[in-house]
Amino acid sequence: MKVLMFGWEYPPHVFGGLATANFGITEGLHAQGDMDITLCLPRPFGDEPRTSCNIIGMNCVPIAWRDVQWDFVNSRIGNIMNPDDYYRFRDHVYADFNYMHVNDLGCMEFAGGYPGNLQEEINNYSIIAGVVARAEQFDIIHAHDWLTYPAGIHAKQVSGKPLVIHVHATDFDRSRGNVNPTVYGIERNGMDHADCIMCVSELTRQTVINHYGQDPAKCFAMHNAVYPLKAELQEIVDKRIPYKDRKEKVVTFLGRITMQKGPEYFIEAAKRVLDRTQNVRFCFAGSGDMMNAMIEMAAAYGIADRCHFPGFMKGKQVFEIFRDSDVYVMPSVSEPFGISPLEAMQSGVPSIISKQSGCAEILDKCIKTDYWDIDAMADAMYSLCTNEGLYEYLQVEGKKEVDGITWEKVGQRIRKLYEQCLSK
């Protein structure tokens, strides 16, 4: 089976959980042996792993040439774009060749990541998707997250192939309900055009059904997973100092320091723990628009000397943080899934997660609290920092549980949904 997949980020260039999930899904599908995956990215850097997929850089797909007659460009492009984009392109491409950032090779420029002109890059990406869909052979289209839904729709219109979209998050999660109407419109349009909607949790599936008006029959929960630690990462976490030998315990928050992730609840709980003991330090491993506010909040509570803000962590740095942590906490207000608790438990770190997270649906060997229940969260932190028996139980059993949650199993479930789409 051949899959045309649209993604936005991919390891080792990780901006969030989307890259990790996209990699895991391609690897899980490839493991079946008969899956041929072509993954489109706005601007690959050249060092992405290509063991499980063929990567197309959308910034390397020619769409126009300088020294040609318009009739030739018309014949190559005119019936690929939708009418509005086509006439807009036709009317401007020679008047201002920098329109849509077309370079000397006839390719569109992309910044990669999440630049200030993100909406423009999404639109340009979707235009090139039509070119790619004409050139590639595939059976089904798989678009990851709202950034690529327009591309998936365009590829479907060009090819007539079924469209699967993967909802890794919605704007309801990112904004605590203060939804951006433009983003919502893109999300809703992608869902309306999709033949199958894969959601990273039942929590997200219910959001898609109730807030986006989607047919429950085409919406499926597709939980994420983790891969076994590579030898170099296992070597890092194996250097953990034993619990009984650690004079001070470390409780870690790892993720974007934004309102979706609930960092203020973590600070509130930290204050309550430090009212009971001074034997604990708190680490905010991440960055985001609430970082300065959290530093000020820690200072206002008089606990700044116990709180550390090392900034954004990626790659092996994440597992160095886990090695030095005794407890991991994810107090998210709305978390579609949340891969980081799985990675923490895999590294032998007992975890506390909010009940308002998708991973809470598949994890049992951890402590779950409501994000707003500061006292329960603080009690859980304190218990894991003082009760060696509880710590060791969740450390051992948590790792066993997560080791059974694999991307290969996810790939098999996705394959079945592909087959259902193709049989209709």
N, C-alpha and C positions, 0 to 999 in steps of 0.2 A: 504494500500500500504506500502511495506517495502523498506526502503532506506538505502543503505550502503554509509555512508558519510565519506570522508577523510578530516580532518582539520589539522592545524598545531599549532594553539593557541586558547585558550578558557578562558573566565573569570573564576576566578578573576585575572588570570595571563595574563595581557594585555600588549602587546608590541607595538600595533598599532591598526588601525581600523579593521584589519582582525578578531581579536577576537570578537569585538563588533558585526560585521556583521554576523559571524558564529553563535553566540548565538541568535541574532535576527531571523535569518532564521530558526533555529531549533525550536525556540519558536513559530514562525509564522506558521510553518507546523504542529506542535503538536496541535495548537489551533483548527485545523479542526476535531480532534477527532478520525480519523481513519488512522493516519500516524504513522508508527512504524520506528523510526530512530535509527540506530546504528552509532555512531560517533567514528572514530578512531583518536587518538592523539598520537604523539611520546612518550610522557612521562607525563601522568596526575599526578597532585600533590595530588589528593584525595579530594580536597575541591571544585571541579567544581560542579556547579548546575546540577542535573541529572533529573530535572522534565520533560524535553522534549525529552530526548534521553538516550539510553544506551551507556555508554562510554567504549571503549576498549583501554587499554594502549598497544601500540605496543611493549613496553619494557617488557610486561608480556606474550607475545605469544611465546611459546616454538617452536624452529625450529630445535634443535639438542640436543643430550644427549651424555655425555662422555662415559659411559660404555655400548655401544651397538655395534653390528656388522655394518659395513658400508652398507651391503645389506638392513638393516632395515631403516637406514637413507635415503638410496636411494629410498626405497619404499614410504617413507613419504614425501620426499622433491623433489626428482629428477624430477617429472613431474609437479612441481609447478613453479619452477624458469624458466626463459628463458635459453636457452642452454649456453650462455656465462657465466651468473652468476652461473649456476649449476656446470659447470666444474671447474670454478674458486674456488667455495666453496669446491667442493669435493677434489680438489688437495691441499687445504691449511688447512682444518678444523682440521685435526689431526696433521699436521706438526706444526701448530701454532694455538692453540685453541683460542687465543685472536684475531685472524683475524675476522674482523667485530664485535669485542667486544662482543662475545658470553660469557655469564656468566655461573656459575655453574648450573643454572637451565635450561640452553639451550636457554636462551632468549638474544636478542641483547640489548646492552646498548644504551641509548639515553641521551644526555645532556639536551634536552628541550630548547626551544627558538631558538636562532640563533648563534650557536657556531662557532668556527673557522673551524671545519671540516664539515661544513654544507652540502657540496656536498656528502660526505660519508653518512651522516645521511639520506639524501634524497634517496640515492640508497638503503640503508638498509631498510628504511621505505617501499620502493616499493617492496622489496623482501617479507617482511612479509605480505604485502597486498594480495599476492597470497595465503598465508596460511589462512588468514582470509576469503578470498573470497570462499575458499573451505569449510570452516566450517559454515559460516553464510547463512541464507536463506534471499534473498532479490529480489526485482523486478528491481531496477535501482541503478546506481552508481552516486554519486555526489562528485566531487573533487574540493576543494577550493584552488585557486591560484597555481602558478607554482610549488611550493614545493611539492604538492601532485599529480600533473598530472601523473608522472611515476607510482605512486601507482594505480591511476584510470585506466590507460592503462593496467597494469598487471591484475587487478581485472576483467577487461572486457575480456581479453584474456582467463583467467581461467574459467569465468562463462558464457560468451556469452551474458551478460546483457548490455543494453544500457548505455553509458557513457555521463553524463552531466558534463561539467566543468564550474566553476564560475570564471570569470576573474575580480578580485578585483583591479588589476593594471597590467601594462606591464612594461617591462624594458625600454621602450621608455619614460614612465612617470618618473621612478626613476632616469634615467641617463641624462635627457634632450637630448636624441638622441644618446648619446655615449654608444651604446648598448654593453653589455657583450655577446659575441657570444655563450658561454655555456648556459647562462640563456635563451637567445633568442631561441636556439635550443630546450631546454626543453619546452618552451612555445609553439613553433611552432608544436612540436611533439604532445603535448597534444591536441592542437586545431585540428590537422589533424585527430586524432583518435576519437575525440568527435562526438557524434550524435547530440548534442545540446550545444551551447555556450551561457551562460548567462553573460552579461556584465553589470557592475554597472552603466553605462550611455550610451547614444547615442555617446558621445565623445569617450568612450572606444570601443564601437562597431565599429566605423569608423576606429579606429586604428587597430583593429583585422582584418577588411576586407582589408584595404589598405596596411598595413605593414606585415601582416602574410598570405595574400593570401587566406582568408577564404570565403566560399560561404555565401553571405548575407542571404540566405534562412534559414541557421541554426544558425544565430547569432541574439540574442534578447537583448534589453536593459531591465535591471532589477534593477531599482533604489533601494537604501537602504532606511531605515526608522529609527524611534526611538520608544522606549517604553515610556509610561507615567512614569513620575518620581515616584520612590518609596517614601513612606512617609518620610523616613529619609532624602532623598535628597531634597524633596520639602520643608522640614523644614529648611534646610540649605539656599536655595535660597530665602525663604520668609523673611530672616533676612537682606535682602538688605537695606542699608540706602537709603532713597528717594533721587531722582536725585537732587532736589533743596537744599537738606541739605549737599550735598557732595562738600566740598570746592575745592577739586582737583578731576579731572576726571581721570579714568584709562582706557587705550586702551590696549587690550590684543591680543597677538599672542600665540596660543596654538597648539603645534604639534612638529614634529621632526624639528630640526634646520638644515636642509639640503637644497641643491640647488633646489630640487623639490618643496619645500614649499615657496621659494621666500623670505627668511628673510631679504635679503639686500634691497628689495623694501620697506619693512616695516620700516627699519631704515631710508631710504631716505625720506619716507613720514613723519616719526616722526620728522626729522630735520625741514621740512617745517612747520609743525604744531607749533613746538616750536619757530620758527622764528616769529610767530604771537601771541603766548601766552605762558606763563610759568605755566599755570594752569593745565597741563596735565602730567601724568606719563605713561610710556610704559612698559608693562610686557611681557617678553619672557618666557612663561611657556613651557619648553621642554628641550630636549638635542639633541645633534647630532654633526656631524663632522665640522659644521660651527659655533659652539657656540663661540669658542675663537675668531674667525675672526669677529663675530658680536659685541663682547665686545670691541675689538680693534677699530672697525668702529665707535661705539658709542663714544668712547674716542676721536677719531680723529675729530669727528664732534663737540666735546665739549658738548655733551648731556648725558654723562655717569651718571651724578647725577640724571637724569630723567628716566633712563632705569634700569630695574630690571630683574635678571636672576635666578629665584627660582629653576630651574632644572625640571626634568621629573615629571609630575603629573599623578596620576591614581586614580580610584575609586572616593571617596567623595572629594578628593583634587581638582579634576577637577571642581566640582560644588561649592567649596569654592572659587576657582578662579573666576568663573562666578558671584558668589554673590558679589564679590568685584570689578567687572568690569562694566564699562559703555558702552563700545563698544568692539565688537569682530571683528577681521580682519583675513581673510584667503587669503593671496596674492599669492597663489600657481601658479607656472608656468604651471604645468600640474597636475591636480587633478582628478583622475578617478571618484571619487564621492566626498567624504569629509563629514563625519558624524558630525564633531565638530560644524559647523555652526547650524545644526539642534538642537544639544544639547544646544548651547548658546541661540538660539531663544526660545527654550522650557523653558529655565531658565529666560527669560525676558530680554535678552541682545540683543539690536539691532546689526545687523551684516553687515559687508562689505565683499563681496566675489569676487574673480576674475571670470571673464567671462570664463576663461579657466578651469572651474571645472564642474564636472558632476552634482553636486547639483544645479548649476545655472539653469539647465533645468527644475527643479520642484519648485524652490523657487521664489516668486515674492515680498514678503514683506521684502525685504532687499535691500541694495545698491550694485550694480554690477559695477565693473570697470575692465578694462584690467590690468593685473598684472604689465605691464610695464608703465602704465600711473600714474606716481608718483603724479602729480599735482591733478588728479581727486581723487586719494586715500586720499591724504592729505586734500583736500576740504571736502570729506565725513567725515573723522575723526573730523575735526574742527567743521563741522556743527552739528554733533551728540553731541559734547561736549559743544556746546553753544546754540543750538536751542532746548528748552525743548519740544516744540510742535512736532517737527520731531521725537525727541527721543521717546516720549510717543506713537505716532502713530505706529512706527515700533515695539516698545516693545509689545503693545497690539495685533496688527494685525499679527505680526510675530509669536507670540505664538499660536494664533488661527490657522494659516496656518499649522504650524508644528504638532499641535495636531491631524490634520487629516491625517498625513502621518504615517501609522502604519505598523508594521511587519505582522500583520494578513492579511492585503491586499497583501503584498508581498508574503506571504505563499500561498495565493490563486492563484496568478499568476504563481508561480513556479509549483504548483500542475497541472495546466493546461498544462504547457510545459512538465511535466513528462508524462501526459496522451497522449500527442501528440507523444512523443518518443515511448511509449509502443504500440501505435496503428499502427506503421509503419511495 
